[in-house]
Amino acid sequence: MLLEMMKRYGTLEQGKWNVREIFEYRFEVNENEGLFACLARLRGVVFVTGFAVQDAKIITADEGPDWISPSDLLEMVNDPRFEKRY
């Protein structure tokens, strides 16, 4: 479902050289609502997804706990939600 939402594609490339088989990503921007979404694939086994908003006021109360602000990044390693590491 996320791949269908994110139509824009990217990888690292220079001239004819690229790393599509190692790293690629998709993303989409909704400029009207100030939303950004991305999905990255690394070596076919690690997938990372992220969402960002320009104005935190558009996040509803029930969505709030899963969002972090830039000022929270330094404390993220101590947050129980992120204890499990692979």
Number of C-alpha atoms within 10 A of each C-alpha: 5 12 14 7 12 17 11 12 14 12 16 12 10 8 5 5 8 13 13 15 11 13 16 19 20 20 20 17 17 10 10 6 11 13 15 16 17 20 18 18 18 15 12 11 7 9 12 10 13 10 13 15 18 11 10 13 9 13 12 9 8 7 9 12 10 7 13 12 9 7 8 11 10 8 8 13 11 9 10 8 10 9 10 6 4 3
